[in-house]
């Protein structure tokens, strides 16, 4: 699963370079999650997931509090959660998750981004079946063997545990996201470098030559859209 972790690192590095954009996207996601239930992460699982992710992107406290306060105040904005699927250069597969208050606008923008950048929008289900919903948790300061022992003692399973670049990456079932984090926190892990509920590809497509630049241009166009929250793909861009 090494390339899958590299793809996540590349995604984080790209987003970290655009602080205002990532803060705006998290502000919207936190607001939607807080409005969907109680504005308390201890009783609102969706909100807790978003806040755990926000920590790994260093989203400022005032952005988080503003979004939650807006939800508490009964903000009248309503957003729909949408998923689009499509294809990029060399048959690569792409999933686009969005939060929008204008479904027609978002559908048009996503379709245009695909069409103008060597891609094609697919129908629902044309791509998602080749991805697995996965909890991805990253940490430093422990070895893979130590993490495995911690999880075994907590009676938790992991799909895979990868040690790479002084970090340990855990791939787990989505419903074990919080239990895995709590077990690690109890063992002394103070913070996580990654805390994501991601869509990981079952197989990857290696891109070379011009296809790399074309693919990166398509992904950038999709991620730059205001309503797009996450973009997942199965491209292996090499080193």
Sine and cosine of phi, psi and omega as CSV:
sin_phi,cos_phi,sin_psi,cos_psi,sin_omega,cos_omega
0.00,0.00,0.27,0.96,-0.07,-1.00
-0.85,0.53,-0.70,0.71,-0.02,-1.00
-0.91,0.42,-0.55,0.84,0.01,-1.00
-0.88,0.47,-0.65,0.76,0.04,-1.00
-0.92,0.40,-0.64,0.77,0.03,-1.00
-0.88,0.48,-0.64,0.77,0.03,-1.00
-0.88,0.47,-0.64,0.77,0.02,-1.00
-0.92,0.39,-0.67,0.75,0.04,-1.00
-0.87,0.49,-0.68,0.73,0.00,-1.00
-0.89,0.46,-0.64,0.77,0.01,-1.00
-0.90,0.44,-0.71,0.71,0.00,-1.00
-0.91,0.42,-0.68,0.74,-0.01,-1.00
-0.88,0.47,-0.66,0.75,0.00,-1.00
-0.89,0.45,-0.71,0.70,-0.04,-1.00
-0.95,0.33,-0.55,0.83,0.00,-1.00
-0.89,0.46,-0.40,0.92,-0.02,-1.00
-0.98,0.20,-0.15,0.99,-0.01,-1.00
-0.79,-0.62,0.97,0.25,-0.12,-0.99
-0.86,0.50,-0.71,0.70,-0.06,-1.00
-0.89,0.46,-0.62,0.79,-0.02,-1.00
-0.93,0.37,-0.71,0.70,-0.02,-1.00
-0.93,0.38,-0.59,0.81,0.04,-1.00
-0.90,0.43,-0.64,0.77,0.01,-1.00
-0.91,0.41,-0.67,0.75,0.00,-1.00
-0.91,0.41,-0.67,0.74,0.02,-1.00
-0.93,0.37,-0.60,0.80,0.04,-1.00
-0.85,0.53,-0.69,0.73,0.02,-1.00
-0.92,0.40,-0.70,0.72,-0.04,-1.00
-0.91,0.41,-0.63,0.77,0.03,-1.00
-0.91,0.41,-0.69,0.73,0.03,-1.00
-0.86,0.51,-0.73,0.69,-0.01,-1.00
-0.89,0.45,-0.69,0.72,-0.01,-1.00
-0.91,0.41,-0.68,0.73,0.00,-1.00
-0.91,0.41,-0.58,0.81,-0.02,-1.00
-0.97,0.26,-0.39,0.92,-0.06,-1.00
-0.96,0.27,-0.26,0.96,0.00,-1.00
-0.37,-0.93,-0.51,-0.86,0.07,-1.00
-0.94,0.35,0.63,-0.77,0.01,-1.00
-0.98,0.19,0.57,0.82,0.00,-1.00
-0.82,-0.57,0.88,-0.47,-0.06,-1.00
-0.88,0.48,-0.40,0.92,0.00,-1.00
-0.95,0.30,-0.36,0.93,0.01,-1.00
-0.89,-0.46,0.02,1.00,-0.03,-1.00
-0.80,-0.60,0.99,-0.14,-0.09,-1.00
-0.86,0.50,-0.67,0.74,-0.03,-1.00
-0.88,0.47,-0.67,0.74,0.01,-1.00
-0.92,0.40,-0.64,0.77,-0.01,-1.00
-0.90,0.45,-0.65,0.76,0.04,-1.00
-0.87,0.49,-0.73,0.68,-0.03,-1.00
-0.90,0.45,-0.66,0.75,-0.02,-1.00
-0.92,0.39,-0.58,0.82,0.06,-1.00
-0.91,0.42,-0.65,0.76,0.05,-1.00
-0.91,0.41,-0.67,0.74,-0.04,-1.00
-0.86,0.50,-0.57,0.82,0.02,-1.00
-0.86,0.52,-0.65,0.76,-0.07,-1.00
-0.96,0.29,-0.26,0.96,0.06,-1.00
-0.97,-0.23,0.13,0.99,0.03,-1.00
0.82,0.57,0.67,0.74,0.06,-1.00
-0.92,0.39,0.80,-0.60,-0.06,-1.00
-0.87,0.49,0.51,-0.86,-0.03,-1.00
-0.85,0.52,-0.61,0.80,-0.06,-1.00
-0.93,0.36,-0.48,0.87,0.06,-1.00
-0.92,0.39,-0.69,0.72,0.00,-1.00
-0.90,0.44,-0.75,0.66,-0.05,-1.00
-0.90,0.43,-0.62,0.78,0.01,-1.00
-0.89,0.46,-0.68,0.73,-0.01,-1.00
-0.92,0.40,-0.67,0.75,0.00,-1.00
-0.93,0.37,-0.67,0.74,0.02,-1.00
-0.89,0.46,-0.60,0.80,0.03,-1.00
-0.89,0.46,-0.65,0.76,0.04,-1.00
-0.93,0.38,-0.65,0.76,0.03,-1.00
-0.88,0.48,-0.58,0.82,-0.03,-1.00
-0.98,0.18,0.10,0.99,0.03,-1.00
0.95,0.30,0.66,0.75,0.03,-1.00
-0.75,0.66,0.66,-0.75,-0.12,-0.99
-1.00,-0.04,0.09,1.00,0.07,-1.00
-0.98,0.22,0.73,-0.69,0.04,-1.00
-0.86,-0.51,0.74,-0.68,-0.04,-1.00
-0.85,-0.52,0.61,-0.79,0.10,-1.00
-0.98,-0.18,0.65,-0.76,0.10,-1.00
-1.00,-0.01,0.84,-0.55,-0.07,-1.00
-0.80,-0.61,0.50,-0.87,0.09,-1.00
-0.78,-0.63,0.78,-0.62,0.07,-1.00
-0.90,-0.43,0.49,-0.87,-0.01,-1.00
-0.76,-0.65,0.57,-0.82,-0.03,-1.00
-0.26,-0.97,-0.08,-1.00,-0.07,-1.00
-0.80,-0.60,0.61,-0.79,0.04,-1.00
-0.92,-0.38,-0.23,-0.97,0.00,-1.00
-0.83,0.56,0.56,-0.83,0.07,-1.00
0.87,0.50,0.47,0.88,0.06,-1.00
0.97,0.23,0.27,0.96,0.05,-1.00
-0.90,0.44,0.47,-0.88,-0.03,-1.00
-0.93,-0.37,0.64,-0.77,-0.11,-0.99
-0.69,-0.73,0.69,-0.73,0.11,-0.99
-0.89,-0.45,0.74,-0.68,0.00,-1.00
-0.84,-0.54,0.87,-0.49,0.06,-1.00
-0.97,-0.25,0.70,-0.71,-0.07,-1.00
-0.70,-0.72,0.42,-0.91,0.19,-0.98
-0.85,-0.53,0.84,-0.55,-0.11,-0.99
-0.60,-0.80,0.51,-0.86,0.14,-0.99
-0.97,-0.24,0.17,0.99,0.05,-1.00
-0.50,-0.86,1.00,-0.04,-0.11,-0.99
-0.87,0.50,-0.67,0.74,-0.03,-1.00
-0.90,0.44,-0.67,0.74,0.01,-1.00
-0.88,0.47,-0.72,0.69,-0.06,-1.00
-0.91,0.41,-0.69,0.73,0.02,-1.00
-0.87,0.50,-0.67,0.75,0.01,-1.00
-0.92,0.40,-0.67,0.74,-0.02,-1.00
-0.91,0.41,-0.68,0.73,-0.01,-1.00
-0.92,0.40,-0.68,0.74,0.01,-1.00
-0.88,0.47,-0.66,0.75,0.00,-1.00
-0.91,0.41,-0.64,0.77,0.01,-1.00
-0.88,0.47,-0.67,0.74,0.07,-1.00
-0.90,0.44,-0.78,0.63,-0.12,-0.99
-0.90,0.44,-0.55,0.83,-0.05,-1.00
-1.00,0.05,-0.08,1.00,-0.11,-0.99
-0.73,-0.68,0.72,0.70,0.11,-0.99
0.88,0.48,0.54,0.84,0.03,-1.00
-0.79,-0.62,0.11,-0.99,0.04,-1.00
-0.63,-0.78,0.73,-0.69,0.06,-1.00
-0.97,0.24,0.68,-0.74,0.03,-1.00
-0.96,-0.27,0.04,-1.00,0.05,-1.00
-1.00,0.05,0.25,-0.97,0.01,-1.00
-0.86,0.51,0.78,-0.62,0.01,-1.00
1.00,-0.07,-0.10,0.99,-0.06,-1.00
-0.96,0.26,-0.32,0.95,-0.08,-1.00
-0.80,-0.60,-0.64,0.77,-0.17,-0.98
-0.83,0.56,-0.49,0.87,-0.04,-1.00
-0.91,0.40,-0.26,0.97,0.01,-1.00
-1.00,-0.09,0.16,0.99,0.02,-1.00
-0.82,-0.57,0.45,-0.89,0.05,-1.00
-0.88,-0.47,0.77,-0.64,0.11,-0.99
-0.92,0.38,0.82,-0.57,-0.16,-0.99
-0.60,-0.80,0.67,-0.75,0.16,-0.99
-0.99,0.13,0.80,-0.60,0.00,-1.00
-0.87,-0.50,0.88,-0.47,-0.06,-1.00
-0.81,-0.59,0.81,-0.59,-0.01,-1.00
-0.87,-0.49,0.57,-0.82,0.00,-1.00
-0.46,-0.89,0.27,-0.96,0.06,-1.00
-0.82,-0.58,0.33,-0.94,0.08,-1.00
0.99,-0.11,-0.04,1.00,0.06,-1.00
-0.68,-0.73,0.39,-0.92,0.04,-1.00
-1.00,-0.01,0.22,-0.98,0.04,-1.00
-0.89,0.46,-0.63,0.78,0.01,-1.00
-0.91,0.42,-0.64,0.77,0.03,-1.00
-0.91,0.41,-0.65,0.76,0.02,-1.00
-0.91,0.42,-0.68,0.73,0.02,-1.00
-0.86,0.51,-0.68,0.73,0.01,-1.00
-0.90,0.43,-0.65,0.76,0.03,-1.00
-0.87,0.49,-0.71,0.70,-0.04,-1.00
-0.93,0.36,-0.62,0.79,0.03,-1.00
-0.89,0.45,-0.66,0.75,0.01,-1.00
-0.91,0.42,-0.48,0.88,0.03,-1.00
-1.00,-0.01,0.10,1.00,0.00,-1.00
0.86,0.51,0.69,0.72,0.01,-1.00
-0.88,-0.47,0.61,-0.79,0.05,-1.00
-0.96,-0.26,0.43,-0.91,0.11,-0.99
-0.77,-0.64,0.58,-0.81,0.07,-1.00
-0.91,0.42,-0.62,0.79,-0.01,-1.00
-0.27,-0.96,0.46,-0.89,0.09,-1.00
-0.76,-0.65,0.86,-0.52,-0.10,-0.99
-0.89,-0.46,0.72,-0.70,0.07,-1.00
-0.93,-0.36,0.86,-0.51,-0.08,-1.00
-0.38,-0.92,0.70,-0.72,0.06,-1.00
0.80,0.60,0.74,0.67,0.04,-1.00
0.90,0.44,0.29,0.96,0.03,-1.00
-0.80,-0.60,0.44,-0.90,0.11,-0.99
-0.92,-0.40,0.78,-0.63,0.00,-1.00
-0.91,-0.42,0.79,-0.61,-0.01,-1.00
-0.94,-0.33,0.78,-0.63,0.13,-0.99
-0.96,-0.29,0.89,-0.46,-0.10,-0.99
-0.73,-0.68,0.19,-0.98,0.10,-1.00
-0.91,0.42,0.61,-0.79,-0.03,-1.00
-0.82,0.58,-0.59,0.81,-0.04,-1.00
-0.97,0.25,-0.06,1.00,0.06,-1.00
-0.96,-0.28,0.22,0.98,-0.04,-1.00
-0.83,0.56,-0.83,0.56,-0.07,-1.00
-0.96,0.29,-0.65,0.76,-0.01,-1.00
-0.88,0.47,-0.62,0.78,0.03,-1.00
-0.91,0.41,-0.70,0.71,0.04,-1.00
-0.88,0.48,-0.70,0.72,-0.04,-1.00
-0.90,0.44,-0.63,0.77,0.03,-1.00
-0.89,0.45,-0.64,0.76,0.00,-1.00
-0.95,0.32,-0.63,0.78,0.05,-1.00
-0.89,0.46,-0.65,0.76,0.01,-1.00
-0.90,0.43,-0.40,0.91,0.00,-1.00
-1.00,-0.05,0.13,0.99,0.11,-0.99
0.97,-0.26,0.07,1.00,0.03,-1.00
-0.98,0.21,0.88,-0.47,-0.10,-1.00
-1.00,0.06,-0.54,0.84,-0.01,-1.00
-0.49,-0.87,0.28,-0.96,-0.04,-1.00
-0.88,-0.48,0.65,-0.76,0.05,-1.00
-0.99,0.16,-0.42,0.91,0.05,-1.00
-0.63,-0.77,0.67,-0.74,0.12,-0.99
-0.51,-0.86,1.00,0.03,-0.14,-0.99
-0.77,-0.63,0.56,-0.83,0.31,-0.95
-0.98,-0.21,0.97,-0.26,-0.19,-0.98
-0.90,-0.44,0.19,-0.98,0.14,-0.99
-0.93,-0.37,0.95,-0.31,-0.05,-1.00
-0.98,-0.22,0.68,-0.73,-0.05,-1.00
-0.95,0.30,0.58,-0.81,0.07,-1.00
-0.96,0.26,-0.54,0.84,0.08,-1.00
-0.68,-0.73,0.37,-0.93,-0.02,-1.00
-0.85,-0.53,0.42,-0.91,0.03,-1.00
-0.92,-0.38,0.87,-0.49,0.01,-1.00
-0.98,0.20,0.80,-0.60,0.00,-1.00
-0.96,-0.29,0.59,-0.81,0.04,-1.00
-0.65,-0.76,0.24,-0.97,0.10,-0.99
0.84,0.54,-0.67,-0.75,-0.06,-1.00
-0.90,0.44,-0.43,0.90,-0.04,-1.00
-0.89,0.45,-0.51,0.86,0.01,-1.00
-0.90,0.44,-0.77,0.64,-0.01,-1.00
-0.90,0.43,-0.65,0.76,0.02,-1.00
-0.89,0.45,-0.68,0.73,-0.02,-1.00
-0.91,0.41,-0.71,0.70,-0.01,-1.00
-0.88,0.47,-0.59,0.81,0.04,-1.00
-0.91,0.43,-0.65,0.76,0.03,-1.00
-0.91,0.42,-0.73,0.69,-0.01,-1.00
-0.89,0.46,-0.67,0.74,0.04,-1.00
-0.87,0.49,-0.66,0.75,0.00,-1.00
-0.89,0.45,-0.64,0.77,0.01,-1.00
-0.94,0.35,-0.71,0.70,-0.05,-1.00
-0.94,0.35,-0.39,0.92,0.01,-1.00
-0.98,0.22,-0.23,0.97,0.00,-1.00
-0.93,0.36,0.71,-0.70,-0.09,-1.00
-0.84,0.54,-0.62,0.79,-0.11,-0.99
-1.00,0.07,-0.19,0.98,-0.06,-1.00
-0.99,0.12,0.79,-0.61,-0.01,-1.00
-0.99,-0.14,-0.67,0.74,-0.06,-1.00
-0.58,-0.81,0.56,-0.83,0.10,-1.00
-0.78,-0.62,0.83,-0.56,0.04,-1.00
-0.90,-0.43,0.53,-0.85,-0.03,-1.00
-0.46,-0.89,0.13,-0.99,0.00,-1.00
-0.88,-0.47,0.44,0.90,-0.01,-1.00
-1.00,0.07,0.68,-0.73,0.14,-0.99
-0.97,-0.26,0.94,-0.33,-0.08,-1.00
-1.00,-0.01,0.12,0.99,-0.01,-1.00
0.94,0.34,-0.40,-0.92,-0.03,-1.00
-1.00,0.01,0.00,0.00,0.00,0.00
